[in-house]
Amino acid sequence: MPDQKTSSPKNIKTTGRLQIGDQWNAISIIAQSQTHPLKAVCELVENAIDARAKNIDIVRRRTNGQIMLEVCDDGHGVRLDQNGRPHFEHIATHICDSMKRRLSRPERVGVHGEFGIGLLSFWSLGEQLRMIASDEEGQLHQMTLNRGEQRYSISPARRMFAPGGTQIIVGPLLESSRNILTGKKLRRYLSAELRDRIRTSGVRIQISDRISRKQLLVTPREFQGDRLDELKSISTSFGKLIVELYLRPAADSRQATRIAICKDGTRVLEDITELIQFDRAPWTDGRLEGILDFPAFDIAPGTRKGVVPNERLEVFIEALRCIEPTVTEAIERRDQAESAKANGQILRQVKRAFLTALRELPEDQYLFFDVPHSAKRSRDGAAVNGRPATQKSNANKRKETVAVASSFRPNQLDTVVITPRHARRQPNGECVLMAQAYDGRGDELPDSVQYRWSIVEGEGRLKTVEGGQCTVTTREPSLIVVEVKADKGIVSAADHVPVKFVAEEDDYGSACGLPSYRLEAEPVHTWRSRYDVRKNDIIINSAHRDFLASRTTMAKHRRYIGKLYAKEVVLLNFPHESSSEAMERLIEVIVRTEDAL
């Protein structure tokens, strides 16, 4: 009866305790709170891990035309009663009162179960659940539960598996869950949901899908990006928060990436942005993935999804707010490194494409950049395949000297050519030189050629770059001669070019060599690119909406850079042409470069 306390004749204060009016109705509500079939199977697997199982077998089979699902483990099995039999009665009559709650602290290590409602999740899987375990003499017993029924039954079981451990058989599966509970989907789900529990416990989970005839091993999910090593754990008043974040390259951002929230190795939220406090940068960055594991969380008992909004969640939120600047800085550093690497790759591809294109275009019209143009062999030996005739004749003499009796051999080093041929820079400016090796027919050789750069005349600083490139610079106006030696096997070839460093700002006419490009962010301006005559650079506005739109894929971004490059090439070579003529020239260049880009 409720306790009554009278403070005055007119004011009566009544207190009491909450009670369940209909226990079966409460049990039905709990059983139906788990609506995710894959999560229900995960509950059964976690029960096996809590029982210290080292091997768990999940079997999907067809029996008498019905699809059944089994979960077998080699754990310590069901606790025995005073008669030495599995204590099924306690399990069936103590819903919401798990025996795991009465474990000692050492026994609780690595055990997740605490609510005593995991078995009820079978309502989302099938019509019946049978739980089989052995007594102290090795005899098997089973408890049977039927979906939607209040009663349970316990009976002897036929020997279906070796004594020890526990076997759960659910079936026939519901029509709504049959197509979801396939071997592949179970493996994919469990590898993510139980990623760290599998790692820490060392359990082996094998799926035998006898319907599709596939054997699948569940392995912890591996993330694809580069780990942000700046963050690994954060100390809080409720224990450690484990941080494991990875950043994928921008080219992989098409694939869905998420930062999952976990409780002691089990995923409780697939995406951190489901918490409204984190629906912002950097957590919404499409390249970030990983886990945030906080064992102190309180989670929803029925669905085992989501986090109870209490002081533990507040501590978690505050901890992540403190590390947001570190995450943002780590992303920016990797973005800069990735951008520099990508720009270098794109620049090499763009230059290669334009070298080919400009050799095909009329030599007397594209004069601004000093690029070796192709020409037919002439009797006076002016040029062959864009290389000086003296180099070709020297190569022929060398062939005669070594007495090459056979006909032309492809992929054999013959000559090497440096471009640009007559570069000009200001003092302290950096000149980029590119070497390309050719065989006797004039075809470019693959990247297996080794290049050695040196300064043979003048004083300056030289730095070797990948891909047959080098940079040279000096502080004073001077003439520097740079030499490259190419080696492929036992055959060598050499070439040299002068680089003139001049002080006059207007001495930048032709012979500048193909320009490099650099990025500058000017979001309030509409220009896409422009040419810096002093540094022989094409400046690209990295804040322009077209630049940002092009970065969805590497190929699209490379083609966008190539089009800007083509625009500047045309404007530099034809500064006084009409707009229609300039457009014709632009198409002329793009047609010859788009296949290479």
N, C-alpha and C positions, 0 to 999 in steps of 0.2 A: 504494500500500500504506500502511496506517496506520503512523504513527510510533510506535515502542515505546521506552519509557524504563524501565530497570530500576533501582529504588532499593534493592532487597534481593532475595534469592532468593525470598522469600515474597510480596512486594508488587510487583505489576506494574501500572503506570499506562499506559493506552492513550489516545491522542488521535487525532483525525482530522477530516475535513470532511463536512458533510451533503451528500448528493447525492440527486438525483431518480432513483428506481429505474425508473420507467416514465414517460417524458416525455409520451406521448400521454394517459396516464391523468391526469397533472397538467393538461394542456391542457383535457381534458374537464371536470375539476373546476372550473377557472377559468371556462370557457364557461358552465357551468350555475349559477355563483354569482349571476349576474344573472337574477332571476326576474320583474322588473317590466317589462312591455313598454314602458310610457311612458318609464321611465328609460332603457331601451335606445335608444329614438329620441332621447332627450335627449343620450345619448353621441355619436350620429352628428352631431347639430346642433352640439355643443360642438367636435367635431373640425373642423367647417367654420369655426366662429368662430376656433379656434386658427390656421386657415389664412388668417386675415385676410379672410374673406369679408365682403362688404358686402350681399349678397343671398343668401338661402337660400329655396329653394322645396321644400315638402313636398307630394307628390302622392299621393293615395289613389285608385287606379283599379282597374277590373276588366278583365282580359285573359284571353280564352278561358275565361270562367267562374270564374277565380281572382282573388282580391283581392291586389293588389300595392301596395307602398309604395316611393316614391322620395324621396331627399333629394339635391337638386342645389344646388351653390354656385358662386360666382365667385371663390373664393380662389386661392391660388398653386398649388394642385394637388399631385399627388404628386411628390416629389423624383425627379429623373432620375438614371439610372445613367451609367456611362462611355460608353455607346453612345447616350445621349440619349433613352432610353426610360424610362417610369415604372418606378421601382425597386420593383416588386411583390415580387420575390424577397426583398428585405430585410424587407418587412412580414410576409411569410408565414413567414420562418425566424427572426425575431427577436422572437417573442412574449415579453412581459415585459421587452423592451429597446427602449423607444421612442426613435426618433431625436430626439425633442424634449428628451431629457435632455442631449444634446450641443450644445444651442443656447447661444450666448453670453448673458451677462446681459441686454444690450439686446434680444436676440431673444426672451428668455423673458418679457418684459413682456406681460401679457395672455394668456399661453398657460397652459392648465391641464393638458393631457395629460402624463402622466409614466410610466404603467405599461405601455403598449403592448398593452393587452388590450381596447380599446374595441370593435374589430370583432367580437370573439367574442361580444358581447352579442346578436348577431343570432339566436343559438340560441333566444332567448326570443320571437323575432318570427316567423320563417318558415323554410322549408326550404332556401333558397339565398340567397347574397349575391353580387352582382356589383358590382365596383368598377371604374369607367371613368374614365380620365384620358388626356390627350393627350401625345404626345412633342414634341420640339423643333420638328418640322416640321408639327405640327397634326394628325397621324394619331392615331386613337383606339385604345387598348388596354384590355383588361379582364382582371381577375383574378376567378376564380370559386371560391367556397368553398361546400361543402355541409354542412348540419347533420349532425353525428355522423360525418363522414368526415375522415380524416387528410390526404388529398391535396388539392392545389390545382392550378389550371390557369391559364395565361396565354395569351391569344389576341388577334388583332386584333378590333376591335369595329366594328359598323356605325355610321355617323354618326347618332347619336340626339340629340346636343345640341352646341352650339357648343364649339369647342376652348377650353381654359382651365377651371380649376376642377376639380371632382370630382363624379361622379354615383354614388350608391349605390342599387341596386335590390335590395329584399328581397321574396321571395315564392316560391310562394304563402304567404300568412300562415297561421299555425297557427290551428286552430279556437278555441283558448283565447284568442287575442289579437285576433281579428277585430272583436269587438264593443267592445273596449277602445280600439282605435286608430281612433277616429272623429275627424273634423275638430274638432268642438266640444271633445271631451275632450283632444285634443292641444293646442289653443289654451289651454285653461284650465290644463293642467299646465305647459306651457312658460312661460306668462306669470308663474307663481309660481316655478318651478324656476330659471329663468334671468333673473329680474327685473333684477338689477343688471348682469349680463353684457350684456343687450340695451341697457341704458342707457349703459354705459361704452363699448361697442364701436360703438354706432350701427347695428348690423346690422338689416336688414329681413327678417323671417321671414314668408313668405306660405304659407298652407295652401290647397291646391286639393283639395277633397273631391269628386271627380267622380261618386262613387256617390250622394251626397246633393245634388249640384249646388250646392255652397256654396263661396264664396271667403272665407277668413278671414285677418285680419291679427293676428299675435301682438304684443300690446303689453304692456309691463311692468305688472304688477299694481299697482293703486293701493289704498292703505288708506283706510278710511272715517272713522276717528276723528280726534280732535285730537292732533297730535303733542306729545309731551313734550319741549319744547325745552330743558329743563334738562340733557339728556344727548345728546351727539352722538358723542363718541369718548373712548376711554380709552387712555392710553399704558401699554404693558406691556413687559416685557423681550424679547418676541418681536414687537414691532411694535404697531400700533394696532388696537384693537377698536372697530369702528363700531357705534354704538347708534342704532337707528331704531325708536322705540316710539310707539304710538298708543293712545289711550284712547277707546273708543266710549261713547256715552251709555248709561245703564242700560236705556233702552227698546229698544236694539238688542242686548242681551245674549243674546237667544234664538238669534242666529246664532253659529255656531262661530267663535271667534277663537283664533289661535295665534301664538306667538312662534317664528319659525323661526330655526334656526342655519345660517349660510352660511359657505362658504369662498371668499373672493374673488369674491363675486357669485353663486355657485351654491349652491343649498340642499342641505344634507347631512342635516338633521333637520327634520322638519315642525313639531315641537313641542318646546320646551325641556324640558318636564316628562318627556320620555322619558329625560332624565338624572336619576337619582334624587335628585341633590343639589338639584334645583330643583323638586321636587314639593311646593311650599309657597308661601305668600304671599310677595311679591306676584305671583309668576310664574303662579300658578294662578287669578288674577283673570280671570273670564270676559270682561271687557271689554278686556283688553290684547291687542294684536296688533302685529306688526312683525317686524323681523329683527335678529339680532346677527351681524355679519359679522367673522370672525377669519381672515385669510388664512394665518396660521401653522399652522392645524390640519393634522394628519395624518389622512387618511380611509381607510376600508376600500377596498382596490383593486378587489375583485370587484364589490361592489354599489354602490360610490361613495356609500354611505349610512353614517351613523354616524361617530363620532370615535374615533380610536385613543387609548386611555387612557395618556397619557404626561405628561411635564412640561409640555407645551404646553396640554393640557386642564386641568391643575392651575392654571396661570397664568390661564386663562380663568375658571375657577370662582372663584378668589380675587378677580379683578377685578369680577365680578358681585356677590360678597358685599359689596364696598366700596360699591357704588352702590345696594344694596337700600334703605337708609333714604331716599335721594333719590327713588327711584321711589315708595316708599310715601307720602312727603310730597307729591309731585306729584299722586298719585291723590287724596289726602285734600283738597288744595286745590281740585281740580276737582270733587270730590264736593260740597264745601260750596257752590261757586258754582252747580253744577247744581241742588242741592237748593233753594237760595234762589230761583233762577229758576223751578223747577218749582212750589215752594210759592206763589210769587206768581201764577202762571198758575192753579193749582188754586183758590187763594183767590178770584180774580175769578170763576171759573166757579161755585164753590160759592155765593158771595154772590148772583150773578145768579139761580141756581136757587132760592135761598131767598127772594129778593125776590118772584119770581113765585109761589112756593108760599104765602107768608104773605099775599099780596094775595087769594088765592083762599080762604083760611081765614077763619073768623068773626073780625071785627075786635075784638069785645068779649071774645074769649077769649085771643088772643095779644097781650098788652099789654106784655110786658117790653121788646121791641125796638121802637123807633120806626120803623115801616115804613109808607109810604103804601099804604093799602088801596084796592082798587077799590070803586067805588060807582056806582050808576046816577045819571044826571043828575036832580037834584031841582029843583023850582020855586024853592026858596029859595037854590039855588046853593051848597049846602054843599061838595060836592066832585065832581069828574069825573075818572074814571080815576086816582084817587089824587093828583090835583093840586088845589091851592086854586082855588076858583071865580074868584077875582080874576084869576089868571093866565089862565084860559080866556077871561074876558071881555076882558082886555087883548089877548089874541091875536085875538079877533074884531074888536075895534076897529082893530087894526093892519091886518087884512085889508081892512076897509072903507076905511081911509085910503089904502091903496095901490091900491084899486079893483080887486080881483081879481074879474073878471067870470065866470071859469070856475068849475066845480064843484071839489070837493076834489082836490088834487094829492098823490099818495102820495110819500113820501120828501122832502117839503118841510118844513124846520124850522118848528116852531110855538112850542114851549115847551121849557124845560129845568128839571129838578127836581133838587135836592140832597137826598141822604139821608145820615145821619139828620137829621130836622128840628130836634131839640132835644138835641143831644149834650152830655154832661157828662163832664169829665175832671178829674183832679187836676193841679195845677201841675207842669210838666215832663213831664206825660203827653202822649202823641201821639194826636191825634184824626184818624182817616181819614174823609174825606168823599168821596162818590161822586156824580158828575153823570150824568144820563141825559137825552138829548134825545128829543122826541116830535114826530110830525107832527100835523096838525089832527084826525085821527081818534083819536089817543091811542096809536098804535103806536110802538114804539121805533124810532129811526133807527139805521142801521148806523154803523160806527166812522169814517166819513168826516167826522164833525163835529169841529171844532177847539174846544178849551176853554181859556179864559184865567181864571185864578184870581187873586183879590186880597183883601186885608183892607180893608174900608171903614169899620170902627169898632173901636177898641181897638188894643192893641199886642201883637204876637206874631210868630212866625216861621212862614212858609208855604213849603212845598216841593211842587212839582208832580210827580205820578207819572203813568206811562202809563195809558191806558185811562180817561180822564176822572176821575181821582182826584187828591186832594191830601192833604197832612198839615199840621196846624196845631198849634202848641204855644206855651206861654208860661211864664214863671217864676213869676209872681204870680197870685193869685186875681183873675179879671177876666172880663168878658164881651167876646167878640170876635165881630164879624159878618163872615162870609166871603161873598164874591160870586163867582159864576161867569158868564162870558159865553160863549155858544155861537155859533159861526159856521159856516154852511154856504152857501157861495157868497156871495151878497149879502145873505142873510137872517141876522139875529141875534136872540138871545133871552137873557134874563138871569134869575137867581134868586139869593137870598141866604138864609142861615140863621144863627142865633146859636149860638155854642159857649160853654158856661159852664164855666169852670175854678174848681172849688170845693175848699176845703181839707178839709172834713169827709169822713171815710172812709165814713160811712154814707149819704152823699148820692148813692147809686148805684142808685136804684130802677129805674124804667123810663127810657125815652128814651135808652138807651145806644147805639143803633145796632147793626147787625149786627157781631158780634165778628170779630177776626182770629184766627189760630191760630199757635202756635209749637211747636217740637219740644223735648222734653226726654227724655234717655235714662236710664231707670231699670230696668235689666234684672232686678233682684231683686224688682220689684213687679209685681202683676198688673193694675193699673188701666190702662185704655186711654186715657181722656181725663178732663179735669176743667176747670171754669170758674174763671178768675181774675177776681173781681169788680172788683178795683182797676184792672186794666189792660184790662178788657173783652176778654180773650183766652181762647181755648180751648187748653189745654195738652194736647198729644198725646204719649203715651209712644212714642218712636221705637225703643225697644228691645223692645217687646212682640212676641211671635211673630206675631201677626196683622198688625201693621204691616209687619214684614219680609216676610211672605208676600204682602202686597198689592203689593209693589214689582216684581213680575215684569213687569207692564205698566203704562203710564201710566193707562189707562182703569180698570183694577182698583184702582189706588192712589187715583185720584180718587173712585171710588165708596165706598171705605173711609173716606176723609176726610169725604165727604158723610154717611155713616151716623153717624159720631161727632158731626158738626155737628148732625144731626137729634136725636140723643140729648140733647145739651146744650140745644138749643132747647126741647125738651119738658120737661126737668127744671126749666129756669128759669121757664117759663111756668106749669107745673103742679106746684109743689113739694110740695103736700099731697094730691095724688091717690093713689089706691091703685095698686099695681103693675099690676093688670090694666087700669085706666083709662089709666095712663101708656103701656102697651104699645099700646093702641088709638090713642092720640095719636101715638105714634112711627110706626105704620104709616100714619096719616093724612098725616104730613109726608113720609115716604119715598116714598109713592105719587106725590106731587106734585112730587118732585124727581128721581126716578130717571131719567126720560126726558132731563132736561137734563144729567145727569151721565154 
